[in-house]
């Protein structure tokens, strides 16, 4: 009896351990988590914003700090990285028509009506890359109806329209001209202080008179001689 109880206890413990291992395995291999991990590795950080198409194994994420965008498919087994400025535009495809679009340098074409789609709700991201020019994500298809974790057509349409507005803001922000930097202020060279020219001296006399310092009595100053000469003339 004791052996049977011990065997049942061991079986219960083994079953619990297997359940825990299986739950951890399913948690780790969850589609959304795998895509998130792949994009986090590509972006060197947690992707924000992030969009995952459940049931398609595809996702796209942004790292606005580093200015990078990455896409992943095949449940995160493959990935590609771009710069944000390589994102050329986004299209919203309903069924087989482009219902809205936002492209760099072009006026936005908004979604005019929210009619229920019949075939698909798809987002198409266009990149400036000849090798991999676009990346498509189907957010809804008719076979998604009633499946756990899959959005319905209306929810997928609103989510796609929300991402169109987000991408339009991102593209407009990326192409908005930056304010021109003010020109550098260059200090003007200090002019050498000129030495003031000496003031001109007043002009001297045109003629100079030289007199003998020792001769105090000049001929024209001899008054006695003049009087004697006048007396001789009158006599």
C-alpha positions as CSV (number, residue, x, y, z in Angstrom):
1,X,0.0,0.0,0.0
2,X,2.9,2.3,0.8
3,X,4.5,1.5,-2.5
4,X,1.3,2.4,-4.4
5,X,1.1,5.7,-2.6
6,X,4.7,6.4,-3.2
7,X,4.2,5.6,-6.9
8,X,1.2,7.9,-7.2
9,X,3.1,10.7,-5.5
10,X,6.0,10.3,-7.9
11,X,3.6,10.3,-10.9
12,X,1.9,13.5,-9.6
13,X,5.2,15.2,-9.1
14,X,6.4,14.2,-12.6
15,X,3.1,15.4,-14.1
16,X,3.4,18.7,-12.3
17,X,7.0,19.2,-13.5
18,X,6.1,18.3,-17.1
19,X,3.2,20.8,-16.9
20,X,5.5,23.5,-15.7
21,X,8.1,22.7,-18.4
22,X,5.5,22.6,-21.1
23,X,4.0,25.9,-19.9
24,X,7.4,27.6,-19.8
25,X,8.1,26.2,-23.3
26,X,4.8,27.5,-24.7
27,X,5.4,30.9,-23.0
28,X,8.9,31.2,-24.4
29,X,7.8,30.2,-27.9
30,X,4.7,32.4,-28.0
31,X,4.5,34.2,-31.4
32,X,4.4,37.7,-30.0
33,X,7.2,37.2,-27.5
34,X,9.5,35.6,-30.1
35,X,8.9,38.5,-32.5
36,X,9.4,41.0,-29.7
37,X,12.7,39.4,-28.7
38,X,13.9,39.3,-32.3
39,X,13.1,43.0,-32.9
40,X,14.7,43.9,-29.5
41,X,17.9,42.2,-30.7
42,X,17.8,44.0,-34.0
43,X,17.1,47.4,-32.4
44,X,19.4,47.0,-29.4
45,X,16.5,47.9,-27.2
46,X,12.9,47.3,-26.5
47,X,10.8,48.2,-29.6
48,X,8.4,51.0,-29.1
49,X,6.0,51.3,-31.0
50,X,5.5,47.7,-31.9
51,X,3.0,46.0,-34.2
52,X,2.6,42.2,-34.4
53,X,0.3,40.4,-36.9
54,X,-0.8,37.4,-34.8
55,X,-1.2,34.3,-36.8
56,X,1.1,35.6,-39.6
57,X,4.4,35.5,-37.7
58,X,5.2,39.1,-38.7
59,X,6.0,42.2,-36.8
60,X,7.6,45.7,-37.1
61,X,9.1,47.8,-34.3
62,X,10.8,51.1,-33.9
63,X,13.5,52.5,-31.7
64,X,13.1,56.2,-31.8
65,X,16.2,56.8,-29.6
66,X,18.5,55.3,-32.2
67,X,16.4,56.2,-35.2
68,X,16.1,52.5,-36.4
69,X,13.2,50.3,-37.6
70,X,13.2,46.5,-37.9
71,X,10.9,44.0,-39.4
72,X,10.6,40.3,-38.6
73,X,8.8,37.3,-40.2
74,X,8.6,33.6,-39.9
75,X,7.8,34.0,-36.2
76,X,11.0,35.9,-35.6
77,X,13.3,33.6,-37.4
78,X,14.2,36.3,-40.0
79,X,14.7,40.0,-39.6
80,X,15.8,43.1,-41.4
81,X,16.9,46.5,-40.1
82,X,16.6,49.9,-41.6
83,X,17.1,53.5,-40.6
84,X,14.0,55.5,-40.0
85,X,14.8,57.9,-42.8
86,X,14.7,54.9,-45.2
87,X,11.0,54.4,-44.5
88,X,9.5,56.0,-47.6
89,X,5.8,55.5,-47.0
90,X,2.9,53.3,-45.8
91,X,-0.2,52.1,-47.5
92,X,-3.4,50.7,-46.1
93,X,-4.9,48.1,-48.3
94,X,-8.5,47.0,-47.9
95,X,-9.4,44.0,-49.9
96,X,-7.7,44.8,-53.2
97,X,-7.6,48.6,-53.1
98,X,-5.3,51.1,-51.5
99,X,-7.7,52.9,-49.1
100,X,-5.1,55.2,-47.5
101,X,-1.5,56.2,-48.0
102,X,1.1,58.4,-46.5
103,X,4.4,58.9,-48.3
104,X,7.3,61.1,-47.7
105,X,7.0,64.5,-49.4
106,X,3.4,63.8,-50.6
107,X,0.1,64.9,-49.3
108,X,-1.6,62.4,-47.1
109,X,-4.5,60.3,-48.5
110,X,-6.6,59.6,-45.4
111,X,-9.0,56.7,-44.9
112,X,-12.4,58.1,-46.1
113,X,-14.7,55.3,-44.9
114,X,-14.6,52.6,-42.3
115,X,-16.6,50.0,-44.3
116,X,-16.2,46.4,-43.1
117,X,-13.5,44.6,-45.2
118,X,-14.2,41.3,-46.9
119,X,-10.9,39.9,-47.8
120,X,-8.0,41.5,-45.9
121,X,-6.7,44.4,-43.9
122,X,-3.1,44.9,-44.9
123,X,-0.4,47.4,-44.1
124,X,2.4,47.8,-46.6
125,X,5.6,49.6,-45.5
126,X,7.7,50.9,-48.3
127,X,11.5,51.3,-47.8
128,X,14.1,53.1,-49.8
129,X,16.0,49.8,-50.4
130,X,16.3,48.1,-53.8
131,X,16.9,44.7,-52.3
132,X,14.0,44.7,-49.9
133,X,11.7,47.5,-50.9
134,X,8.6,46.7,-48.9
135,X,7.2,44.7,-46.0
136,X,3.5,43.6,-45.8
137,X,1.5,42.7,-42.8
138,X,-2.0,41.2,-42.9
139,X,-3.8,42.3,-39.8
140,X,-7.0,40.4,-40.6
141,X,-8.3,37.8,-42.9
142,X,-11.6,35.9,-43.0
143,X,-10.1,32.8,-41.5
144,X,-9.2,34.8,-38.4
145,X,-12.9,35.0,-37.3
146,X,-13.5,33.2,-34.1
147,X,-9.8,32.3,-33.4
148,X,-8.4,33.0,-30.0
149,X,-6.1,36.0,-29.9
150,X,-7.0,37.2,-33.4
151,X,-8.7,40.5,-33.9
152,X,-11.9,40.9,-35.8
153,X,-12.2,42.9,-38.9
154,X,-13.4,46.1,-37.2
155,X,-10.6,46.0,-34.6
156,X,-8.0,45.4,-37.2
157,X,-9.3,48.2,-39.4
158,X,-9.1,50.7,-36.5
159,X,-5.7,49.5,-35.5
160,X,-4.5,49.9,-39.1
161,X,-5.9,53.4,-39.3
162,X,-4.2,54.3,-36.0
163,X,-0.9,53.2,-37.4
164,X,-1.4,55.2,-40.6
165,X,-1.8,58.3,-38.4
166,X,1.3,57.4,-36.4
167,X,3.4,56.8,-39.6
168,X,2.2,60.1,-41.1
169,X,3.4,61.9,-38.0
170,X,6.7,60.0,-38.1
171,X,7.3,60.8,-41.8
172,X,6.3,64.5,-41.3
173,X,8.7,64.7,-38.4
174,X,11.5,63.1,-40.4
175,X,11.2,65.5,-43.3
176,X,10.5,68.7,-41.4
177,X,13.4,71.2,-42.0
178,X,15.5,71.9,-39.1
179,X,16.0,75.5,-38.1
180,X,19.2,76.9,-39.7
181,X,22.0,77.3,-37.2
182,X,22.9,80.9,-36.6
183,X,26.1,82.0,-38.4
184,X,29.2,81.8,-36.1
185,X,30.1,85.1,-34.6
186,X,33.6,86.1,-35.7
187,X,35.3,88.7,-33.6
188,X,36.5,91.6,-35.7
189,X,40.3,92.1,-35.6
190,X,41.3,94.8,-33.2
191,X,42.7,97.6,-35.3
192,X,46.2,98.8,-34.2
193,X,45.9,102.1,-32.4
194,X,47.5,104.7,-34.6
195,X,50.0,107.1,-33.0
196,X,48.6,110.5,-33.2
197,X,50.6,112.8,-35.5
198,X,52.2,115.7,-33.7
199,X,50.4,119.0,-34.0
200,X,51.9,121.3,-36.6
201,X,53.9,124.1,-35.1
202,X,52.8,127.6,-36.0
203,X,54.7,129.0,-39.1
204,X,57.6,131.2,-38.2
205,X,58.2,134.7,-39.7
206,X,59.2,135.0,-43.3
207,X,62.1,137.3,-42.5
208,X,64.3,137.4,-39.5
209,X,66.1,140.5,-38.2
210,X,69.5,140.0,-36.8
211,X,70.9,142.7,-34.5
212,X,74.3,143.1,-33.0
213,X,73.8,142.7,-29.3
214,X,76.9,144.8,-28.6
215,X,75.6,147.8,-30.7
216,X,73.1,149.5,-28.5
217,X,73.1,152.8,-30.5
218,X,71.8,152.3,-34.0
219,X,72.3,154.9,-36.6
220,X,68.7,155.9,-36.9
221,X,68.4,156.1,-33.1
222,X,71.1,158.9,-32.9
223,X,68.9,161.9,-32.0
224,X,71.9,164.2,-31.2
225,X,73.4,163.6,-34.6
226,X,70.1,164.5,-36.3
227,X,69.8,167.8,-34.4
228,X,73.3,168.9,-35.3
229,X,72.7,168.2,-39.0
230,X,69.5,170.2,-39.0
231,X,71.3,173.1,-37.4
232,X,74.0,173.1,-40.1
233,X,71.3,173.2,-42.8
234,X,69.5,176.1,-41.3
235,X,72.6,178.1,-40.8
